[in-house]
């Protein structure tokens, strides 16, 4: 099962350069096994052209490396905290994609302005606060995950309805039911960030989409009576 998961996580990582979400090695994808005992993540600092499925690193849910010749991604502790707290997610992706990161650097939510975002994010994509100096010095990556969880709890956001966030002055994290879906959501986040920038350039006072439109578009894809589209992996 771990070999199969390593291949799926490798394939998902290879989608990041394909969809223009990463420059150099600025991104990583992980996926967790069904028993939630182990997760697999990209190794740190290895060029995408050099990666193979065997290079993926296996971690346990206590943060120990179980298998892999390379060090895991520097963001591994952030992934770990999200898996520990968002129990229904099966994959996580972190990138520095330029449009979503632009909103992160501006310290602004990616507000839900249109149906493209409504289809995947049932509301605004939150911008997570800066870590304090003390939090950063204590454990930057671990506390990044904790601040993401803190934000979702304080703002009463369902992480299955809003499968991602942006970290202030840093960049986006997205998740989904598996690694492939997490990448799909990261692609959507980047596209809607671009759309919002265009919309706000044309009309700085552009409004959010109305709640009933958000509900309609999200629930027709994700509600119990969903009827839109067919499930398929992005490739």
C-alpha positions in Angstrom: 0.0 0.0 0.0 2.8 2.4 0.8 4.4 1.8 -2.7 1.1 2.7 -4.3 0.8 5.8 -2.1 4.3 6.9 -3.0 3.5 6.6 -6.7 0.3 8.7 -6.3 2.2 11.3 -4.3 5.0 11.4 -6.9 2.4 11.8 -9.7 0.7 14.7 -7.8 4.0 16.4 -7.2 4.8 16.2 -10.9 1.6 18.1 -11.6 2.9 21.2 -9.8 5.4 22.2 -12.6 2.9 21.1 -15.2 0.3 23.6 -14.0 2.8 26.4 -13.4 2.4 26.3 -9.6 6.1 26.1 -8.7 9.4 27.6 -9.7 12.6 25.6 -9.0 11.7 23.4 -6.0 9.2 25.8 -4.3 6.4 23.4 -3.5 5.5 20.0 -2.2 2.6 17.5 -2.0 1.9 14.8 0.5 -0.7 12.1 0.9 -1.8 10.0 3.8 -2.7 6.3 3.9 -6.3 5.2 4.6 -5.5 3.9 8.1 -3.9 7.4 8.9 -0.7 5.8 10.2 1.7 7.1 7.6 2.0 9.9 5.1 4.2 10.3 2.1 5.8 13.6 1.1 8.3 15.0 -1.4 11.9 15.2 -0.3 13.4 18.6 0.4 15.2 20.5 -2.3 15.2 17.9 -5.0 14.6 19.1 -8.6 11.3 17.8 -10.1 13.2 16.5 -13.2 15.2 14.3 -10.9 12.4 12.9 -8.8 11.2 9.2 -8.8 8.5 7.5 -6.8 11.2 5.8 -4.7 12.5 9.3 -3.6 9.2 10.0 -1.8 9.7 10.0 2.0 7.4 8.1 4.4 6.6 9.7 7.7 4.5 8.5 10.7 2.0 10.6 12.5 4.5 11.3 15.3 6.8 13.1 12.8 9.3 10.3 12.5 10.9 9.3 9.1 10.0 5.7 8.5 11.4 5.3 5.0 13.4 7.4 2.5 17.0 8.2 1.6 16.4 12.0 1.6 15.2 14.4 4.2 11.5 15.2 3.9 10.2 18.6 2.8 11.0 21.4 5.2 7.2 21.9 5.4 6.6 18.4 6.8 5.7 19.5 10.2 3.0 21.8 8.8 1.5 18.9 6.9 1.7 16.8 10.0 -0.3 19.3 12.1 -3.0 19.5 9.4 -3.3 15.7 9.2 -3.6 15.5 12.9 -6.3 18.2 13.1 -8.3 18.0 9.8 -9.2 14.3 10.1 -11.0 13.9 6.7 -8.3 15.3 4.5 -6.1 12.8 2.5 -3.6 15.1 0.7 -1.9 18.5 1.1 -0.1 20.8 -1.2 2.0 23.8 -0.5 3.3 26.2 -3.3 4.4 29.7 -3.9 2.2 30.2 -6.9 2.4 33.9 -7.8 -1.2 35.1 -7.8 -2.2 33.4 -4.5 1.1 34.3 -3.0 0.4 37.9 -4.0 -2.7 37.9 -1.9 -0.8 36.4 0.9 1.8 39.1 0.7 -0.9 41.7 0.7 -2.4 40.1 3.8 -5.8 39.8 2.1 -8.4 37.0 1.9 -9.1 35.7 -1.5 -12.8 36.6 -1.3 -15.4 34.6 -3.2 -16.4 36.9 -6.1 -17.6 34.4 -8.7 -18.8 31.0 -9.5 -15.4 29.5 -10.3 -14.4 29.9 -6.7 -17.9 28.9 -5.5 -17.5 25.5 -7.2 -14.6 24.5 -5.0 -14.5 26.9 -2.0 -17.8 27.7 -0.3 -16.7 31.2 0.7 -13.6 33.3 1.2 -10.2 31.7 1.3 -8.7 33.0 4.5 -5.4 34.7 4.9 -3.7 33.3 8.1 -2.0 35.7 10.5 1.8 36.1 10.8 3.4 33.9 13.4 4.7 35.8 16.4 8.5 36.1 16.8 8.2 33.6 19.6 6.2 31.1 17.6 8.7 31.4 14.7 11.7 30.9 16.9 10.1 28.0 18.7 9.2 25.9 15.6 8.4 27.8 12.4 6.9 24.9 10.4 5.0 23.3 13.3 3.5 26.6 14.4 2.5 27.4 10.8 0.3 24.4 10.9 -1.1 25.3 14.3 -1.9 28.9 13.2 -3.8 27.5 10.2 -5.8 25.3 12.5 -6.3 28.2 14.9 -7.7 30.4 12.0 -10.2 27.8 10.8 -11.5 27.2 14.4 -11.7 30.9 15.3 -13.5 31.8 12.1 -15.6 28.6 12.3 -14.6 27.5 8.8 -15.1 23.9 7.7 -11.9 22.7 6.1 -13.8 20.4 3.8 -15.8 23.4 2.5 -12.8 25.7 2.3 -10.0 23.3 1.3 -7.2 25.8 1.6 -5.7 29.0 2.9 -2.9 31.5 2.3 -0.4 32.3 5.0 0.4 35.9 5.4 3.8 36.9 3.7 4.2 33.2 2.8 1.9 31.4 0.4 -0.9 28.9 -0.1 -1.7 25.5 1.5 -4.5 23.4 -0.1 -5.8 20.0 0.8 -8.4 17.5 -0.4 -9.6 13.9 -0.2 -6.3 12.8 -1.7 -3.1 14.2 -3.1 -4.5 14.7 -6.6 -7.6 16.6 -5.3 -5.3 18.8 -3.2 -3.4 19.8 -6.3 -6.6 20.4 -8.2 -7.7 22.8 -5.4 -4.4 24.5 -5.6 -4.8 25.1 -9.3 -8.3 26.5 -8.7 -7.0 28.8 -5.9 -4.3 30.2 -8.2 -6.8 30.8 -11.0 -9.4 32.5 -8.8 -6.6 34.7 -7.3 -5.8 35.8 -10.8 -9.4 36.4 -11.6 -9.9 38.5 -8.4 -6.9 40.6 -9.3 -8.3 41.3 -12.7 -11.7 42.1 -11.3 -10.4 44.5 -8.6 -8.2 46.2 -11.3 -11.3 46.8 -13.4 -13.5 47.7 -10.4 -11.8 48.3 -7.0 -15.3 48.2 -5.4 -16.3 44.8 -6.9 -18.5 42.9 -4.5 -18.5 39.3 -3.3 -20.9 36.8 -4.9 -24.2 36.5 -3.0 -24.5 33.7 -0.5 -27.2 31.9 -2.4 -25.0 31.8 -5.5 -22.1 30.4 -3.5 -24.4 27.7 -2.0 -25.8 26.7 -5.3 -22.5 26.3 -7.1 -20.7 24.5 -4.2 -23.6 22.2 -3.3 -24.3 21.1 -6.8 -20.8 19.7 -6.9 -20.3 18.6 -3.3 -23.7 18.4 -1.6 -25.6 15.2 -0.9 -27.7 15.7 -4.0 -24.7 16.8 -6.2 -25.4 16.5 -9.9 -22.6 18.5 -11.6 -19.8 16.7 -13.5 -18.0 13.4 -13.0 -15.1 12.5 -10.7 -11.8 12.3 -12.5 -8.2 12.9 -11.7 -6.4 15.8 -13.2 -3.4 14.8 -15.4 
